[in-house]
Amino acid sequence: MIKSAHSTMTTTLYHRNAMAILHRYAAIYPAVSLQGPRQSGKTTLARLAFPSHPYVSLEDLSVQQQIADDPHSFIAKYKNGAIFDEVQNAPSLLSYLQEVIDMSDETGRFIITGSQNFVISQTVSQSLAGRVGQITLLPLALSELKNTTSFMHSIVHGGYPRLYKHAMEPHEFYPSYIDTYIQRDVRQILNVQNLSLFKKFLTLCAGRVGRLFNASEVARDCGISPRTAEQWVSVLEASYTVFLLRPYHTNFNKRLIKMPKIYFYDTGVAASLLGIRTEEQMEIHFARGELFENLVILEAMKARFNAGLVPSQYFWRDSTGREVDLLDEWDGTTSAFEAKASMTAHPNDANNLDDLAKLIPTLQRYIVLGGPQKGAVANTTLITPNEIEKVLEWKP
């Protein structure tokens, strides 16, 4: 499907925080890559930001065939610029795009979107190294939703724009999203024969949100081999479904080899897999605290991505089991966040942060609450999830 810049399109209800960095990168790079989960708003953002650019959907089979048959003629039609949507469907296009880019110093000509993390990152880095600014767009942040109150509601509803645009309930959106998009990506990236078993694996991952991810343990519970479990979690990472948060160590090698914790790129997906349909169910669910923790980490991650930065984020856990949910390193500053889904903080909630501060004397400490309590306890600042973005605000 190829559309002109003046084709009818639906406007978004939300201002996206990544708009500023998208325009910034378009002013200094020939191409900009927008990557992230399916339906996170990449296409809408690209078309709103660059209304004069022709729009080309690379999910259209006829377009894919044109590129395969005569890539030079295809790219020549768009030498002045275009939005190429879902480029993982025609990754060879990027090699020919490089030739066109190198013929001119003009910036902001090509906007590329993609929904498969590893595929896009590797292809872009190989074909357009030094020529492209890369931005990751996750589902809506709390500030984009203007949500300052019910964080349990935010967890269950997640952040996908379509759900809010059409006033859908979570049970009306997420099962279809999981079956249609996640499983389609699974088939594209890895030839998984038994999709029902993969769905079971995905649900088991949801039940382990905020816990150490042990591939052998999950494999045993799912009835698959540990190697298959490792392959499948890689697929989920590649499709922007889950991410693995690494442990913090002063020795960087240990950060890579120690066991990570697993989280979802959208809490609504995890909640749906766990059968949580309402805020009331969320309030009493066994995974309430872990899903709140997931929300907190996502807000920090979105704050970095929406500023065009690559997050440097970890959790901390020592040999005695003391743990801090999130460490964020940037520009010489380390900020630590302890997520507490309760409405009230107590002095002992800061104990692990105090222990970590002995290792990092300049540590900035925060307890993230599910309620509006303000101030500080034990020299630790109290904030809510929607205030994380402001805490981590960075201006070049």
PLY file of the C-alpha trace (Angstrom):
ply
format ascii 1.0
element vertex 396
property float x
property float y
property float z
element edge 395
property int vertex1
property int vertex2
end_header
0.00 0.00 0.00
1.47 3.30 -1.14
-0.23 6.51 -0.07
0.45 10.14 -0.82
1.14 12.63 1.92
-2.43 13.90 1.59
-4.14 10.53 2.10
-6.72 10.38 4.85
-5.27 9.35 8.19
-6.54 9.32 11.73
-5.04 11.84 14.10
-3.76 10.78 17.48
-5.34 11.87 20.74
-1.97 12.09 22.43
1.11 14.21 22.09
4.07 11.83 21.98
7.09 12.82 24.04
9.40 11.44 21.36
8.24 14.04 18.82
11.00 16.48 19.82
13.85 14.00 19.37
12.30 12.75 16.12
12.44 16.28 14.67
15.92 16.79 16.11
17.30 13.65 14.49
15.60 14.49 11.20
17.49 17.78 11.21
20.90 16.12 11.57
20.58 12.66 9.96
19.57 11.65 6.41
17.36 8.92 7.90
15.61 8.26 11.20
14.61 4.80 12.43
11.57 4.45 14.68
11.39 1.01 16.23
9.22 -0.52 18.89
6.28 -2.87 19.49
3.52 -3.22 16.94
0.77 -0.64 17.46
2.90 1.48 19.80
2.17 4.50 17.58
5.21 4.57 15.29
3.30 5.05 12.04
1.00 7.71 13.46
3.92 9.63 14.95
5.96 9.46 11.74
3.08 10.67 9.58
2.16 13.48 11.95
5.77 14.61 12.16
6.37 14.46 8.39
3.04 15.05 6.62
4.72 15.88 3.28
6.55 12.53 3.09
4.91 9.82 0.94
3.89 6.83 3.04
4.81 3.30 1.95
3.65 0.20 3.83
6.17 -2.60 3.45
3.62 -5.07 4.78
1.92 -4.86 1.39
2.92 -7.98 -0.59
2.84 -6.08 -3.90
5.31 -3.54 -2.53
7.58 -6.32 -1.30
7.46 -7.83 -4.80
8.37 -4.49 -6.40
11.42 -4.24 -4.18
12.44 -7.82 -4.95
11.98 -7.41 -8.72
13.56 -4.01 -9.27
14.85 -2.33 -6.10
16.65 0.48 -7.96
13.50 1.57 -9.78
11.49 1.33 -6.59
13.84 3.48 -4.54
14.21 5.99 -7.39
10.52 6.87 -6.99
11.26 8.04 -3.46
14.65 9.66 -3.86
13.27 12.88 -2.35
12.13 11.08 0.77
9.46 8.78 2.20
8.17 6.99 5.26
8.92 3.27 4.92
6.71 1.43 7.40
7.56 -1.99 8.93
10.88 -2.33 7.13
11.57 -5.76 8.61
9.35 -7.06 5.79
11.88 -5.88 3.20
15.24 -5.42 4.95
17.16 -5.51 1.64
15.68 -2.09 0.89
18.09 -0.49 3.35
21.14 -1.41 1.27
19.71 0.43 -1.73
18.64 3.30 0.51
22.27 3.76 1.49
23.19 4.47 -2.15
20.52 7.18 -2.44
21.50 8.75 0.89
25.16 8.91 -0.06
24.34 10.93 -3.19
23.10 13.91 -1.14
23.75 15.63 2.18
20.06 16.41 2.68
18.74 15.46 6.12
15.40 14.04 7.21
14.55 12.40 3.89
13.75 8.90 5.06
11.78 7.75 8.09
11.96 4.01 8.72
9.75 2.12 11.16
10.10 -1.46 12.37
8.67 -3.86 14.95
11.39 -6.47 15.30
14.18 -5.35 17.59
17.14 -7.48 16.55
16.23 -7.54 12.86
15.95 -3.77 12.61
18.92 -2.90 14.81
21.28 -5.28 13.02
20.09 -4.38 9.51
20.18 -0.64 10.15
23.62 -0.77 11.76
25.00 -2.78 8.84
23.45 -0.78 6.00
23.04 2.75 7.37
25.78 3.08 9.98
26.44 6.75 10.67
23.52 7.80 8.49
20.56 7.12 10.76
19.30 8.34 14.12
17.61 5.52 16.03
14.63 6.02 18.33
12.69 3.38 20.26
9.00 4.17 20.73
7.23 2.17 23.42
3.49 2.38 24.21
2.15 5.51 25.87
3.87 6.80 29.00
1.78 7.97 31.95
2.58 11.60 31.12
1.25 11.08 27.59
-1.95 9.63 29.04
-2.09 12.46 31.59
-2.63 9.79 34.26
-1.78 10.88 37.78
-4.09 8.75 39.89
-4.99 5.07 39.53
-1.83 3.13 38.77
-3.63 -0.20 39.10
-5.86 0.98 36.25
-2.73 1.91 34.29
-1.24 -1.55 34.79
-4.33 -3.38 33.54
-4.96 -1.07 30.58
-1.33 -0.76 29.52
-0.27 1.90 27.06
-1.33 0.93 23.55
-2.91 3.97 21.83
-5.59 1.99 19.99
-7.13 0.80 23.27
-7.61 4.39 24.44
-8.56 5.81 21.07
-11.51 3.42 20.77
-12.32 3.31 24.51
-11.73 -0.45 24.56
-11.64 -2.58 27.67
-8.45 -4.61 28.21
-10.25 -7.90 27.51
-11.42 -6.47 24.18
-7.93 -5.50 23.07
-5.19 -7.69 24.51
-6.22 -11.26 23.60
-6.53 -10.23 19.96
-3.26 -8.28 20.11
-1.42 -11.24 21.60
-2.80 -13.70 19.05
-2.56 -11.45 16.00
0.70 -9.60 16.47
2.88 -11.47 18.90
2.20 -14.86 17.38
2.63 -13.49 13.85
6.04 -12.15 14.80
6.89 -15.51 16.30
6.17 -17.21 12.99
8.24 -14.62 11.12
11.29 -14.76 13.35
11.30 -18.41 14.36
9.37 -21.32 12.93
7.48 -22.28 16.07
5.25 -25.23 15.20
3.26 -25.47 18.42
1.77 -22.03 19.02
-0.38 -23.22 21.92
2.75 -24.39 23.72
4.40 -21.07 22.94
1.35 -19.30 24.42
1.81 -21.38 27.57
5.47 -20.33 27.68
4.45 -16.69 27.27
1.95 -17.01 30.13
4.58 -18.61 32.35
6.82 -15.62 31.64
4.00 -13.29 32.71
3.73 -15.20 35.98
7.43 -14.57 36.58
7.43 -10.80 36.06
9.92 -9.18 38.42
11.59 -12.49 39.22
14.91 -13.96 38.17
14.57 -15.62 34.80
15.81 -19.19 34.88
15.38 -20.75 31.41
15.73 -24.30 32.74
13.01 -23.75 35.34
10.56 -22.26 32.83
11.41 -25.02 30.33
10.59 -27.68 32.89
7.24 -26.09 33.73
6.40 -25.69 30.05
7.57 -29.12 28.92
10.25 -27.91 26.51
14.05 -28.01 26.46
16.13 -25.26 28.08
17.58 -24.42 24.65
14.07 -23.95 23.26
13.17 -21.73 26.22
16.21 -19.56 25.52
15.28 -19.32 21.84
11.70 -18.42 22.66
12.59 -15.69 25.12
14.92 -14.27 22.46
11.95 -14.17 20.08
9.92 -12.32 22.71
12.74 -9.83 23.12
13.02 -9.39 19.37
9.29 -8.65 19.05
9.35 -6.09 21.89
7.25 -8.30 24.15
9.62 -8.90 27.07
12.97 -7.54 28.17
15.58 -8.86 30.58
16.89 -6.48 33.23
20.49 -7.26 34.17
21.91 -7.13 37.71
24.17 -4.27 38.70
27.81 -5.05 39.45
30.83 -2.77 39.47
32.43 -5.49 37.35
30.73 -5.05 33.96
31.41 -8.66 32.92
29.33 -9.89 35.85
26.39 -7.79 34.64
26.31 -9.95 31.52
26.72 -13.40 33.06
24.54 -13.13 36.17
20.88 -14.14 35.99
18.54 -11.33 34.81
14.95 -10.51 35.80
12.14 -10.62 33.27
9.62 -7.85 32.54
7.11 -6.98 29.82
7.29 -3.96 27.52
3.62 -3.38 28.32
1.94 -4.27 31.61
-1.42 -4.71 29.88
-0.05 -7.68 27.94
1.25 -9.31 31.12
-1.99 -8.63 33.03
-4.08 -10.10 30.21
-1.98 -13.26 30.10
-2.56 -13.62 33.85
-6.32 -13.29 33.40
-6.55 -9.85 35.04
-9.37 -7.88 33.42
-10.19 -5.15 35.92
-8.58 -2.78 38.38
-10.40 -4.58 41.20
-8.83 -7.91 40.21
-5.46 -6.21 40.01
-5.74 -4.95 43.57
-5.92 -8.46 45.02
-3.80 -10.39 42.53
-0.65 -12.22 43.66
1.41 -10.37 41.02
0.20 -6.90 42.06
3.55 -5.79 43.48
5.60 -7.23 40.61
3.39 -5.64 37.95
3.62 -2.29 39.74
7.39 -2.75 39.70
7.16 -3.46 35.95
5.23 -0.20 35.50
7.90 1.74 37.40
10.72 0.30 35.30
8.82 1.01 32.09
8.33 4.66 33.04
12.08 5.02 33.56
12.79 3.24 30.29
10.32 5.38 28.35
11.83 8.54 29.84
15.20 7.58 28.37
13.94 6.32 25.03
11.70 9.38 24.48
14.79 11.57 24.90
16.63 9.55 22.25
18.85 7.83 24.81
19.73 4.18 25.28
18.82 3.24 28.87
21.58 2.06 31.18
19.39 0.36 33.76
19.84 -2.54 36.17
18.59 -4.04 39.39
20.79 -4.60 42.44
20.88 -7.74 44.52
23.59 -8.80 46.95
24.59 -12.24 48.23
22.27 -11.93 51.22
19.20 -11.24 49.08
18.95 -7.49 49.66
17.56 -5.96 46.50
16.77 -2.61 44.86
14.35 -2.73 41.95
15.99 -0.28 39.53
19.24 1.59 39.04
19.52 4.15 36.26
22.95 5.40 35.21
23.31 8.48 33.10
25.72 11.37 32.70
27.66 10.48 35.85
24.57 10.14 38.02
23.10 6.95 39.45
19.47 7.01 40.53
17.90 4.13 42.46
14.18 3.35 42.65
12.38 1.02 45.03
8.81 0.25 43.89
6.12 -0.07 46.56
2.56 -0.61 45.35
1.16 0.48 48.73
-0.21 3.96 49.40
2.07 4.58 52.39
5.84 4.42 52.89
7.59 3.31 56.07
11.17 4.03 57.17
12.27 0.42 56.69
11.23 0.64 53.01
14.45 2.56 52.50
16.74 -0.02 54.13
17.99 -1.60 50.92
18.51 1.81 49.34
20.60 2.77 52.37
22.70 -0.36 51.94
23.25 0.38 48.27
24.23 3.97 49.09
27.16 2.60 51.08
28.52 1.23 47.79
27.52 4.31 45.74
27.87 7.36 48.03
26.43 9.78 45.42
23.33 7.64 44.90
20.04 9.50 44.37
17.34 7.51 46.18
13.61 7.26 45.50
10.73 5.17 46.76
8.00 4.97 44.11
4.58 4.62 45.74
1.18 3.61 44.45
-0.36 6.51 46.38
0.06 10.27 46.73
2.14 10.43 49.92
4.78 13.16 49.50
7.98 14.11 51.22
10.66 11.69 52.33
11.35 8.80 54.66
14.82 7.97 55.95
16.41 10.58 53.64
14.72 8.96 50.63
12.43 10.98 48.36
8.88 9.72 47.81
7.48 9.91 44.28
4.75 8.26 42.19
5.30 6.49 38.84
4.21 9.48 36.77
6.97 11.58 38.42
9.83 9.30 37.30
10.04 11.02 33.93
10.69 14.37 35.61
13.31 12.85 37.93
15.19 11.45 34.93
14.71 14.47 32.67
17.85 15.14 30.69
18.48 18.04 28.35
21.48 18.02 26.02
0 1
1 2
2 3
3 4
4 5
5 6
6 7
7 8
8 9
9 10
10 11
11 12
12 13
13 14
14 15
15 16
16 17
17 18
18 19
19 20
20 21
21 22
22 23
23 24
24 25
25 26
26 27
27 28
28 29
29 30
30 31
31 32
32 33
33 34
34 35
35 36
36 37
37 38
38 39
39 40
40 41
41 42
42 43
43 44
44 45
45 46
46 47
47 48
48 49
49 50
50 51
51 52
52 53
53 54
54 55
55 56
56 57
57 58
58 59
59 60
60 61
61 62
62 63
63 64
64 65
65 66
66 67
67 68
68 69
69 70
70 71
71 72
72 73
73 74
74 75
75 76
76 77
77 78
78 79
79 80
80 81
81 82
82 83
83 84
84 85
85 86
86 87
87 88
88 89
89 90
90 91
91 92
92 93
93 94
94 95
95 96
96 97
97 98
98 99
99 100
100 101
101 102
102 103
103 104
104 105
105 106
106 107
107 108
108 109
109 110
110 111
111 112
112 113
113 114
114 115
115 116
116 117
117 118
118 119
119 120
120 121
121 122
122 123
123 124
124 125
125 126
126 127
127 128
128 129
129 130
130 131
131 132
132 133
133 134
134 135
135 136
136 137
137 138
138 139
139 140
140 141
141 142
142 143
143 144
144 145
145 146
146 147
147 148
148 149
149 150
150 151
151 152
152 153
153 154
154 155
155 156
156 157
157 158
158 159
159 160
160 161
161 162
162 163
163 164
164 165
165 166
166 167
167 168
168 169
169 170
170 171
171 172
172 173
173 174
174 175
175 176
176 177
177 178
178 179
179 180
180 181
181 182
182 183
183 184
184 185
185 186
186 187
187 188
188 189
189 190
190 191
191 192
192 193
193 194
194 195
195 196
196 197
197 198
198 199
199 200
200 201
201 202
202 203
203 204
204 205
205 206
206 207
207 208
208 209
209 210
210 211
211 212
212 213
213 214
214 215
215 216
216 217
217 218
218 219
219 220
220 221
221 222
222 223
223 224
224 225
225 226
226 227
227 228
228 229
229 230
230 231
231 232
232 233
233 234
234 235
235 236
236 237
237 238
238 239
239 240
240 241
241 242
242 243
243 244
244 245
245 246
246 247
247 248
248 249
249 250
250 251
251 252
252 253
253 254
254 255
255 256
256 257
257 258
258 259
259 260
260 261
261 262
262 263
263 264
264 265
265 266
266 267
267 268
268 269
269 270
270 271
271 272
272 273
273 274
274 275
275 276
276 277
277 278
278 279
279 280
280 281
281 282
282 283
283 284
284 285
285 286
286 287
287 288
288 289
289 290
290 291
291 292
292 293
293 294
294 295
295 296
296 297
297 298
298 299
299 300
300 301
301 302
302 303
303 304
304 305
305 306
306 307
307 308
308 309
309 310
310 311
311 312
312 313
313 314
314 315
315 316
316 317
317 318
318 319
319 320
320 321
321 322
322 323
323 324
324 325
325 326
326 327
327 328
328 329
329 330
330 331
331 332
332 333
333 334
334 335
335 336
336 337
337 338
338 339
339 340
340 341
341 342
342 343
343 344
344 345
345 346
346 347
347 348
348 349
349 350
350 351
351 352
352 353
353 354
354 355
355 356
356 357
357 358
358 359
359 360
360 361
361 362
362 363
363 364
364 365
365 366
366 367
367 368
368 369
369 370
370 371
371 372
372 373
373 374
374 375
375 376
376 377
377 378
378 379
379 380
380 381
381 382
382 383
383 384
384 385
385 386
386 387
387 388
388 389
389 390
390 391
391 392
392 393
393 394
394 395
